């Protein structure tokens, strides 16, 4: 029992030192490569921690090797922008001048629901309030509001913005909230010269009952 306790403390300190050697930036902004290294550190430390038959020096050697590899890669990526882009990726513009870039959503495997959720987390409940949204390499979403965006809390609005169509799919529960049916939605689409709901990337009824529509090819 005492041996396990001591081994755990030593391996914990080894991992802690490894993370400190890699630098604060590696922890604050993890890209795919950094995440893989972190998982591997945890894995190679846990094996000798759980199995006393494995020499502890093996775990420390593995941790040291990973840290050296990470340090080398970090140095090379600082010197080469191409290598940095290859390993870390590059930011993707998901909303450009108020328009959702559908091909970028598909490329990054981000659904409309996920995009709208991240916007709401940052306080943007309507697409019209967003000028640019950029998916950073660490997975965070950076948002630049529209010129006319007012962050002042609103008191006189009828309801929260409701998505009526997401990626060609009608959201029936939201239609029920506003006491409307598919026939009404079809009329709205026809009034905007849209023949089919499948052509619609996003259809939202805002807090003032105004309809915002963006087609997939826009």
KAZI-V122327 format. One record per pair of residues at least 24 apart in sequence whose ideal C-beta (glycine too) atoms are under 7 Angstrom apart, sorted by the first residue. I is the first residue (numbers start at 1). J is the second residue. If there is no record, write none. Layout:
i=<I,I>
j=<J,J>
//
This chain:
i=<3,4,7,7,7,8,10,11,11,11,11,11,14,14,14,15,15,15,18,18,21,22,22,29,30,31,31,31,31,32,33,33,33,37,37,40,41,88,89,90,91,91,91,91,92,92,93,93,94,94,94,95,95,95,96,97,98,98,98,98,98,99,99,100,100,100,102,102,108,110,112,112,112,112,113,116,119,123,125,125,126,126,127,127,127,128,157,157,158,158,158,159,160,161,161,161,161,162,162,163,164,164,164,165,165,165,165,166,167,168,168,168,170,178>
j=<52,52,48,49,56,49,56,45,48,49,56,59,45,60,63,41,45,63,63,67,67,67,70,138,138,88,89,137,138,89,73,87,88,66,70,66,66,137,137,137,134,135,136,137,134,135,132,134,133,134,135,130,132,133,132,131,127,128,130,131,146,214,218,201,202,214,201,216,135,135,166,167,201,202,166,163,143,151,160,161,161,206,202,204,212,212,207,208,207,208,209,207,207,204,205,206,207,204,205,204,203,204,205,197,200,202,203,202,201,197,198,200,197,205>
//
